[in-house]
Amino acid sequence: MSLVVMKFGGSSVGDAERMKRVAKRIVERKRDGHSCVVVVSAMGDTTDDLIDLSKQIYDGAPPAREMDMLLTTGEQVSVSLLSMAIQALGEKAVSYTGWQSGIYTEAVHAKARITNIQPHRVLKSIEEGNVVIVAGFQGMTEEGEITTLGRGGSDTTAVALAAAIKADLCEIYTDVDGVYSTDPRIVKVARKLNEVSYDEMLELANLGAAVLHPRAVEYAKNYNVTLVVRSSFTYNEGTHVKEEAVMEQGIVVRGIAYDKNVARISILGVPEKPGQLASVFSALAKAQIDVDIIVQSGVIAGSADFSFTTSLSDLDKALQVLEGIRESIGFREVTSQVNLVKVSIVGAGMVSTPGVAATMFEVISKLGISISLVSTSEIKISCVIDGSQLSEVVRELHTAYGLDTSEQAFVGGPSERR
């Protein structure tokens, strides 16, 4: 008998009929002789509806603690209903919140990281023959405060829980039947990858591929969790995420990702003296603002300009932080730019293949698009560009790197929420 963690996102349990279908699938797995732990997201648009409701109550940014209290109710609805659906099919099931499951996090609201899992109650329930249903996206601090893990947090819950209970397999059920070479909604002939390495998947996830959350991939890599991404709408094999993946003959780029949640901030006229960059980015880090690509110009007349990217959601907060340190740093001005997108190519084969970057730059140039910022690593190249021609850029890059197939990609349903 194997122990399997199965994670279902919001669209998979979006209404009563879909909930029943997921329950049937879980029961089939149980009756095939597997012990099952299931992690579930909030139903459909529940989270967005709760956020909208909070805006009707509170003018401005609501208190982070109370938002976590509010948003975690969405998963509690899902786990209880799914447990009922499984019991209605004649199998034992029990539902738990994140904190009942022993999931502890750091004391940060809205995007906490898991620090420890004590799954004693989960393991005891498995031994008693239950299907255990765990609410994703949530945990508890050592002081007993409820926290959420941020978007994609249910993926992280599933993989971290799989590591903690030493599961034989962790399956992430989503609205497409695996990891694709790019978004199949943009490129209809995108190819499904049979397998992809942890490193490649981590890059793709960090760069905007929504099929898996980066922290979930980190957990899988660090704890060697066997991970499969598959569709909740079909019984197709899916994509295996593993330590090393077989590279197809002639394929250097494994996938193309994009991120629309990008803003550029430029700090102009920074006096040239030691510690300036450290002061700026320490202030941003203290405010929990993630920074991505950083580019500094040469020093002219004793001062320099530099730019960096951050998420659109952090833009206003970042500008406030920079305004607060303007006097101590002594820079001249701060500017920002939105309506941008970061397009990235990823592939382990890039490290030993010349001309990969040149092809990317040529494709973008032929579309008449200027590149604002560039970032590279051994297995990825990212370009920040104007977002108005995103679809054309992705399609042209996909063709240029030989990723097109003759078959149209399967798209099962609306995008998963978390």
C-alpha positions in Angstrom: 0.0 0.0 0.0 1.4 3.4 -0.9 0.7 6.8 0.7 -0.4 9.5 -1.8 -0.9 13.2 -1.4 -3.4 14.6 -3.9 -3.9 18.4 -4.3 -6.9 19.9 -6.0 -7.2 23.6 -6.8 -10.2 25.9 -6.8 -11.5 25.2 -10.3 -11.4 21.4 -9.6 -13.9 21.9 -6.7 -15.6 24.9 -8.1 -19.2 23.7 -7.5 -21.1 20.7 -6.1 -20.8 18.6 -9.2 -17.1 19.1 -9.5 -16.7 18.4 -5.8 -18.5 15.1 -6.3 -16.3 14.2 -9.2 -13.2 14.9 -7.2 -14.5 12.8 -4.4 -15.2 9.9 -6.8 -11.6 10.1 -8.1 -10.2 10.1 -4.5 -12.4 7.1 -3.6 -11.2 5.2 -6.7 -7.6 5.8 -5.6 -8.4 4.6 -2.0 -10.1 1.5 -3.3 -7.1 0.7 -5.5 -5.2 0.2 -2.2 -3.7 3.6 -1.5 -3.8 5.7 1.6 -4.8 9.2 0.6 -4.2 12.7 2.0 -5.9 15.4 0.1 -5.1 19.1 0.1 -7.8 21.4 -1.2 -8.1 25.1 -2.2 -11.1 27.3 -1.8 -13.9 26.7 -4.2 -13.8 28.6 -7.5 -13.8 32.4 -7.0 -14.4 32.2 -3.3 -11.1 34.0 -2.3 -11.7 36.8 -4.8 -15.3 37.2 -3.5 -14.0 37.4 0.1 -11.4 40.0 -0.9 -14.2 42.1 -2.7 -16.3 41.8 0.4 -13.5 43.1 2.6 -13.2 46.1 0.3 -16.8 46.9 0.9 -16.2 46.9 4.7 -12.8 48.6 5.0 -11.6 51.6 3.0 -8.0 51.1 2.1 -5.7 48.1 2.8 -7.5 45.9 5.4 -5.6 44.7 8.5 -3.4 41.8 7.4 -4.3 39.6 10.4 -8.0 40.0 9.8 -7.6 39.3 6.1 -5.9 36.0 7.0 -8.8 35.1 9.3 -11.2 35.9 6.5 -9.5 34.2 3.6 -8.8 30.9 5.5 -12.6 30.3 5.7 -12.6 29.5 2.0 -10.6 26.4 2.4 -12.5 25.3 5.5 -15.7 25.3 3.3 -13.9 23.1 0.7 -12.5 20.5 3.1 -15.7 20.0 5.0 -17.8 19.6 1.8 -15.2 17.2 0.2 -15.2 15.1 3.3 -19.0 14.9 3.2 -18.8 13.9 -0.5 -16.4 11.1 0.2 -18.4 9.8 3.1 -21.5 9.9 0.9 -19.6 7.4 -1.3 -19.1 5.0 1.6 -15.5 5.8 2.6 -14.2 7.2 5.9 -13.0 10.8 5.7 -12.0 13.6 8.1 -11.3 17.2 7.4 -8.7 19.4 9.1 -7.6 23.0 8.9 -4.0 23.8 8.4 -3.4 24.4 12.1 -5.2 21.2 13.1 -2.8 19.4 10.7 0.2 20.7 12.6 1.4 23.2 10.0 3.4 26.0 11.6 4.6 29.1 9.9 6.7 32.2 10.5 4.8 35.2 12.0 4.1 36.9 8.7 0.6 37.5 7.4 -0.5 37.1 3.8 2.7 35.3 2.6 4.1 33.2 5.5 6.6 30.4 5.0 6.2 27.0 6.6 8.7 26.5 9.4 7.6 23.1 10.7 5.0 20.4 10.3 4.0 18.1 13.2 1.6 15.7 11.4 0.7 13.4 14.3 -3.0 13.9 13.9 -2.9 13.4 10.2 -0.9 10.1 10.5 -3.2 8.8 13.3 -6.2 9.5 11.0 -4.6 7.6 8.2 -3.9 4.6 10.4 -7.6 4.6 11.3 -8.5 4.2 7.6 -9.6 7.7 6.9 -9.1 9.8 3.8 -7.6 12.9 5.4 -8.7 16.2 3.8 -6.4 19.2 4.7 -7.0 22.8 4.0 -4.3 24.3 1.8 -2.9 27.8 1.9 -2.9 28.2 5.7 -1.0 27.5 8.9 -0.4 28.8 12.4 2.4 30.6 14.2 4.0 29.3 17.4 1.9 31.9 19.2 -1.4 30.5 17.8 -2.0 33.2 15.1 -3.6 32.0 11.8 -1.6 32.8 8.7 -1.9 32.3 5.0 0.9 31.3 2.6 0.0 33.6 -0.3 -1.1 32.7 -3.8 0.0 29.2 -4.8 0.1 28.3 -1.1 -2.0 25.1 -1.5 0.7 23.6 -3.7 3.3 24.3 -1.0 1.0 22.8 1.6 0.7 19.6 -0.4 4.4 19.1 -1.1 5.5 20.1 2.4 2.9 17.7 3.9 4.1 15.0 1.5 7.6 15.5 2.8 6.5 15.5 6.4 4.5 12.3 6.2 7.1 10.6 3.9 4.5 10.1 1.1 5.4 7.9 -1.8 3.9 10.4 -4.3 2.5 13.9 -4.4 0.1 14.7 -7.2 -0.9 18.2 -8.1 -4.2 18.2 -10.0 -4.8 21.3 -12.1 -6.8 22.5 -15.1 -4.3 21.3 -17.7 -3.0 17.8 -18.1 0.6 18.5 -17.2 3.4 21.1 -17.6 3.5 22.6 -21.1 6.3 24.2 -23.0 4.3 27.5 -22.6 0.8 28.6 -21.8 -1.5 26.5 -24.0 -4.0 29.3 -24.0 -1.6 31.5 -26.0 0.1 28.7 -28.1 -2.4 26.1 -29.1 0.3 23.7 -30.3 2.4 23.9 -27.1 3.9 20.5 -26.2 3.2 18.7 -22.9 6.4 17.7 -21.2 6.6 14.1 -20.0 9.2 15.1 -17.4 11.0 18.2 -16.3 13.8 18.7 -13.8 13.4 20.4 -10.4 15.7 23.2 -11.5 13.9 23.8 -14.8 10.5 23.7 -13.1 11.7 26.0 -10.3 12.9 28.6 -12.9 9.6 28.3 -14.9 7.5 28.7 -11.7 9.6 31.7 -10.5 9.3 33.3 -13.9 5.5 33.1 -14.1 4.4 29.6 -15.1 1.3 29.3 -13.0 1.0 25.5 -13.0 3.2 25.1 -9.8 4.2 27.5 -7.1 7.9 28.1 -6.7 8.0 27.2 -3.0 6.3 23.9 -3.7 9.0 23.0 -6.2 11.7 24.1 -3.7 10.2 21.7 -1.1 10.1 18.9 -3.7 13.7 19.4 -4.6 15.0 19.8 -1.1 13.2 16.7 0.3 13.2 14.7 -2.9 9.4 14.5 -3.1 8.2 12.5 -6.1 5.9 15.1 -7.9 3.4 14.7 -10.7 1.3 17.4 -12.3 -1.8 16.1 -13.9 -5.3 17.1 -14.9 -8.4 16.8 -12.7 -10.5 16.6 -15.9 -8.8 13.6 -17.5 -6.8 10.5 -16.5 -3.8 11.3 -18.7 -0.3 10.5 -17.3 0.8 14.1 -16.6 4.3 15.5 -16.1 6.9 14.1 -13.7 9.0 16.7 -11.9 12.3 15.0 -10.9 16.0 15.6 -10.2 17.1 15.0 -13.8 14.9 14.9 -16.9 15.6 13.4 -20.3 16.2 16.1 -22.9 14.5 15.5 -26.2 16.9 15.4 -29.2 17.4 18.9 -30.6 15.4 20.7 -27.9 17.6 23.2 -26.1 14.8 25.4 -24.6 12.4 23.4 -22.4 9.8 26.1 -21.9 8.7 29.7 -22.2 7.2 31.6 -19.2 5.9 35.1 -18.8 4.9 37.3 -15.9 2.6 40.2 -16.2 2.9 41.2 -12.6 6.0 43.4 -13.2 6.8 47.0 -12.5 10.1 48.8 -13.1 11.5 51.3 -10.6 14.5 53.6 -11.4 16.5 55.5 -8.8 18.3 58.4 -10.5 21.3 60.4 -9.3 22.5 58.1 -6.5 25.7 59.6 -5.0 28.6 57.2 -5.6 29.8 56.0 -2.2 30.0 52.5 -0.5 26.9 51.0 1.0 24.3 52.9 -1.0 22.8 49.8 -2.7 22.9 47.9 0.6 20.9 50.7 2.3 18.3 50.8 -0.5 17.7 47.1 -0.7 17.9 46.5 3.1 15.0 49.0 3.4 13.0 47.2 0.8 13.7 43.8 2.3 12.6 45.0 5.8 9.3 46.0 4.2 8.9 42.4 2.8 9.3 43.7 -0.8 10.8 41.2 -3.3 13.2 42.6 -5.9 14.0 40.8 -9.1 16.3 42.1 -11.9 18.7 44.8 -10.8 20.8 46.9 -13.3 23.1 49.8 -12.4 24.5 52.3 -14.9 28.1 53.6 -14.9 29.1 56.4 -12.6 28.9 59.9 -14.2 30.0 63.0 -12.3 30.0 61.2 -9.0 26.5 59.6 -9.2 24.8 56.6 -10.8 21.3 55.5 -11.8 20.0 52.0 -11.2 16.8 50.1 -12.0 15.1 47.1 -10.6 11.8 45.2 -11.0 9.3 44.3 -8.4 5.7 43.1 -8.5 2.9 45.4 -9.4 1.3 44.7 -6.1 4.4 45.9 -4.3 4.9 49.0 -6.4 3.2 51.6 -4.3 4.7 50.2 -1.1 8.2 50.2 -2.6 7.8 53.8 -3.7 6.8 54.8 -0.2 9.9 53.0 1.2 12.2 54.8 -1.2 10.6 58.2 -0.4 11.3 57.5 3.2 15.0 57.0 2.6 15.5 59.7 0.0 17.1 62.2 2.4 19.5 59.7 3.9 20.6 58.3 0.5 20.6 61.6 -1.3 19.3 60.5 -4.7 17.8 62.9 -7.1 14.5 61.2 -8.3 12.6 58.0 -8.5 10.5 56.9 -11.5 8.4 53.9 -12.2 7.0 52.1 -15.2 4.1 49.7 -15.5 2.4 47.9 -18.5 5.4 45.7 -18.7 5.9 41.9 -19.0 8.8 39.6 -18.3 9.3 36.9 -20.9 11.7 34.1 -20.2 13.1 31.0 -21.8 14.3 28.0 -19.7 16.2 24.9 -20.5 19.1 22.9 -19.0 20.5 22.5 -22.5 21.1 26.2 -22.8 24.3 26.1 -20.8 26.3 24.3 -23.6 24.6 25.8 -26.6 25.8 29.0 -28.2 23.3 31.5 -29.9 20.3 30.9 -27.6 20.3 34.5 -26.4 20.9 35.9 -29.8 17.8 34.1 -31.1 15.6 35.5 -28.4 16.9 39.1 -29.0 16.4 38.7 -32.7 12.8 37.5 -32.4 11.9 40.4 -30.1 13.6 42.9 -32.3 11.8 41.7 -35.5 8.5 42.5 -33.7 9.7 46.1 -33.2 9.9 45.7 -29.4 12.6 47.3 -27.3 14.1 45.3 -24.4 14.1 47.2 -21.1 16.0 44.9 -18.9 17.8 41.5 -19.3 18.6 38.9 -16.7 20.4 35.6 -17.3 21.5 32.4 -15.5 22.9 29.1 -16.7 19.4 27.8 -17.6 17.3 30.9 -18.3 17.2 34.2 -20.0 14.6 36.9 -19.1 13.7 40.0 -21.0 11.5 42.8 -19.6 9.5 44.4 -22.5 6.3 46.3 -23.2 3.4 44.1 -22.5 1.2 45.0 -25.5 2.5 42.3 -27.8 3.0 39.5 -25.3 1.1 36.8 -27.2 3.0 37.5 -30.4 6.3 37.3 -28.6 5.5 34.0 -26.9 4.3 32.4 -30.1 7.3 33.6 -32.2 9.7 32.4 -29.5 8.0 29.0 -29.3 8.4 28.5 -33.0 11.9 29.8 -33.1 13.1 27.2 -30.5 11.4 24.3 -32.3 8.7 23.7 -29.6 5.6 23.7 -31.8 3.7 20.4 -32.2 1.0 19.4 -34.6 -1.4 18.6 -31.8 -3.6 21.2 -30.0 -3.0 21.3 -26.3 -5.7 20.2 -24.0 -7.2 22.9 -21.8 -9.6 21.6 -19.3 -11.2 24.5 -17.5 -10.8 27.9 -16.0 -7.5 28.8 -14.3 -6.7 27.5 -10.9 -6.7 30.0 -8.1 -4.2 28.5 -5.7 
